[in-house]
Each structure stands twice: as structure tokens, then as C-alpha cells.
């Protein structure tokens, strides 16, 4: 799994610098949320598993595919986030650039 890790909760995108950060942010009671998608920086979809350590329930992220089959979905999610940032004055990027940017470029832009 390649960081950063992206958690899309029904359009609310959070970005985590590491797998460990994302796992500590995720709540076990939300694991079955059908509108939550978790991706690594390559667009690999990650599943959430509940593990128990010392009687504490934690979330562990695991890849659910061998190839980055969701890069296009992650790219569109980041584009949507940047467009939202533009509406609230937190991003002043260009729509033409946004439409043609690669996943790596989008990640760099949204991670600033």
C-alpha cells in the first residue's frame, strides 16, 4: 500500500500521510459503511478489517485487488475535492489543468 491513503466518506475526502494514520483514524463501527471507499496513492481499493489487540477493536487496511483498478475513481474524487476547495476559496487552480491532470499531479495538488 502506497501512501498517502484517501478515505472517501460519501464525498467527504480525508487524506492520511500513512497507512497507520488512516487505520487509527478509521472507526471499527463504520467498517461496513457502504458509501466509504479507501484507496492508496496508486488507486488500489483497500478493504477494512476489524482486528482485536489487547481487547481493543482496531481497523486494519488490506488491498482488495492486485492491480490499481480504481485510479480513475480516485482521480475523479480528488478533482471533486479540488473543485469544492475552489468554491470556498482554498484552491485557485485552473479547470483545464484539473481536467487533464494525472493521478500523481492531482495527489500532489490536493496534498499541499
Phi and psi in degrees as a GROMACS rama.xvg file:
@    title "Ramachandran Plot"
@    xaxis  label "Phi"
@    yaxis  label "Psi"
@TYPE xy
-105.56  117.853  UNK-2
-72.8432  161.625  UNK-3
-73.7829  163.872  UNK-4
-105.595  133.884  UNK-5
-112.271  129.086  UNK-6
-115.391  116.339  UNK-7
-104.373  105.283  UNK-8
-102.301  91.0331  UNK-9
52.3783  41.372  UNK-10
94.945  -9.24166  UNK-11
-93.2064  105.602  UNK-12
-94.804  127.955  UNK-13
-119.114  146.587  UNK-14
-120.355  131.741  UNK-15
-122.573  133.349  UNK-16
-65.1202  -25.087  UNK-17
-145.41  164.951  UNK-18
-61.0022  -43.6853  UNK-19
-60.2722  -42.3734  UNK-20
-61.5962  -44.4396  UNK-21
-64.2683  -43.7784  UNK-22
-62.3242  -38.3378  UNK-23
-73.5893  -24.7929  UNK-24
-78.4981  -34.2953  UNK-25
-71.551  143.473  UNK-26
-103.625  132.353  UNK-27
-55.5525  -35.1398  UNK-28
-71.8299  -9.99439  UNK-29
-101.229  3.40712  UNK-30
-57.3286  -35.931  UNK-31
-90.5817  11.2904  UNK-32
-61.6948  116.991  UNK-33
-71.3485  -18.153  UNK-34
-104.114  19.5018  UNK-35
-106.354  130.176  UNK-36
-128.215  136.187  UNK-37
-122.169  130.615  UNK-38
-130.357  153.564  UNK-39
-94.1117  -177.817  UNK-40
-68.1855  -12.3635  UNK-41
-93.7388  -6.47832  UNK-42
92.3663  12.0893  UNK-43
-74.8215  128.388  UNK-44
-72.9444  132.823  UNK-45
-112.297  137.82  UNK-46
-94.3977  159.958  UNK-47
-113.725  124.599  UNK-48
-118.093  144.03  UNK-49
-91.6834  128.337  UNK-50
-122.757  154.238  UNK-51
-116.439  127.016  UNK-52
-130.754  121.01  UNK-53
53.6132  44.4852  UNK-54
66.5307  17.2301  UNK-55
-115.552  130.787  UNK-56
-85.1932  127.817  UNK-57
-129.057  162.181  UNK-58
-100.698  133.303  UNK-59
-118.149  132.878  UNK-60
-92.069  138.618  UNK-61
-140.22  140.921  UNK-62
-64.3555  140.188  UNK-63
-108.16  4.97751  UNK-64
-147.981  156.082  UNK-65
-86.8623  -24.4093  UNK-66
-119.277  159.207  UNK-67
-78.1533  73.804  UNK-68
-80.1337  -6.5979  UNK-69
-117.549  24.3178  UNK-70
-62.0335  -39.0473  UNK-71
-64.9977  -40.3743  UNK-72
-64.9866  -42.6647  UNK-73
-64.4315  -42.6872  UNK-74
-57.6183  -45.9612  UNK-75
-66.5013  -36.7364  UNK-76
-62.7505  -43.2676  UNK-77
-67.201  -41.8596  UNK-78
-57.1093  -44.7849  UNK-79
-60.6992  -41.2303  UNK-80
-64.3679  -43.5079  UNK-81
-66.1171  -37.954  UNK-82
-62.416  -40.7636  UNK-83
-62.1511  -46.5186  UNK-84
-56.1135  -37.8882  UNK-85
-62.7907  -38.5949  UNK-86
-68.7434  -24.0102  UNK-87
-106.136  11.958  UNK-88
78.3477  18.3283  UNK-89
-102.433  -1.12839  UNK-90
-148.421  130.599  UNK-91
-120.035  36.4626  UNK-92
-74.8433  175.831  UNK-93
-99.1205  132.667  UNK-94
-62.7737  -36.3654  UNK-95
-62.8902  -45.2269  UNK-96
-60.7507  -44.2431  UNK-97
-59.2272  -42.4978  UNK-98
-66.2132  -28.469  UNK-99
-108.35  -1.42123  UNK-100
-67.7657  144.472  UNK-101
-75.7469  166.441  UNK-102
-58.7274  -43.6976  UNK-103
-60.6711  -41.8311  UNK-104
-65.6279  -41.2898  UNK-105
-62.9932  -41.9957  UNK-106
-62.9557  -44.0076  UNK-107
-61.0835  -41.4386  UNK-108
-69.0795  -45.2973  UNK-109
-74.9097  -18.9654  UNK-110
-86.0544  -4.81127  UNK-111
